[in-house]
Amino acid sequence: MSSRIFQSVIIQMKDATDRPVGVIDADGAVVASSDLSLIGTNIDFKLEILEGSDATTVAHEGKTFKSLGPDTSDDFTIFASGVDEFAKTLCIMASIAINEAGIYFEENHDRRTFVKTIITENILPGDIYVRAKELRFSPDVLRGVLVIRLTTGSNISAVELIQDAFPDKQHDFVISIGDTDIALIKEMPPTGDLKYLEKLAQMIYEKIQAELSINAVIGLGTPSRHLRELADRYKEALISIDIGKVFEPDKSIINYETLGIGRLIYQLPTTLCEIFLSEVFKRNPIEALDQETLFTIDKFFENSLNVSETSRKLFVHRNTLVYRLEKIRKITGLDLREFDHAIIFKVALMVKKYLISQESKY
């Protein structure tokens, strides 16, 4: 435990008493004290005196002593001037305050910082397990990774809102990343799955909109089963947002696992995509299709290539739709009523969307 924590708590006790109160290490050196002149001096006291006593506190040479407690605090002892009940009370109160402050610092500040170093890959993989052990952080718990990207509004107010929604700072971590992104690392029940994360994302999205009037897009990575996987799951959540912006721009919650072929297309070089389009549309480029025709194609795909259902949704006669599909075949050489041709055309449309998104970056 940090001596900075000791001193922060002890110095506040000056308002309650004029008696010197402090902390000594295993060698008797004063590492914190309400009397600043005592810091760095030595007090003749050994831990063996406390260990050999059944009492909570021990009086020794005009002072009262109390161990700080288990684990990392074993090497430190509280002392207060005097051997009366008040000195005993001061030691007990100081011990409780320091231990609580230590828990807060380690589990809220250090754990959150630790998680941030993992997802941003600022820690060596081999150090993750060691650091987790130091922080008493379970490495193999099921965790969900969500990235909330704000398209309008304040990052600060959104972070506070999400933190209030997930107050368990020992298991859930809300991390601000940049001006627009907020990462949520949420511990999940053992039976939790992507449906669980989707409901969680929907709740966050509705809360941000209702209480802050902020628009956002939320990306979901697949659940992480070990701390080592958090960085990859965070990347998945980021990729979900980027790919969703291209292929599913109307969606506010995008799940990495449901992106399908869009994930593959997004990783292809643009030159390869251009070659593919030129090979598919040998007769005429895709630009030869007008907006009405492209809208018809989208609806045809949405209705699983069912001519009757598509014509009903478009409010056109079945023969009108058949005429449009025949027109598409003549222009492109692809008959969308044939499954293989429909797959090629669907992929080609997605590739075209991807190329347009890449061009808009420059």
Secondary structure, DSSP 4 states (H G I P E B T S, - for coil): --HHHHHHHHHHGGGT-SS-EEEE-TTSBEEEESSGGGTT-B----HHHHHT-SSSSEEETTEEEEE--SGGGGG-EEEEESSSHHHHHHHHHHHHHHHHHHHHIIIIIIHHHHHHHHHTT-S-HHHHHHHHHHTT--TT--EEEEEEEESSS-HHHHHHHHHHH---TTT-EEEEETTTEEEEEEE--TT--HHHHHHHHHHHHHHHHHHH---EEEEEPPPBSSGGGHHHHHHHHHHHHHHHHHH-TT-SEEEGGG-THHHHHHTS-HHHHHHHHHHH-SSS-GGGS-HHHHHHHHHHHHTTT-HHHHHHHHT--HHHHHHHHHHHHHHHS--TTSHHHHHHHHHHHHHHHHHHHHHTT-
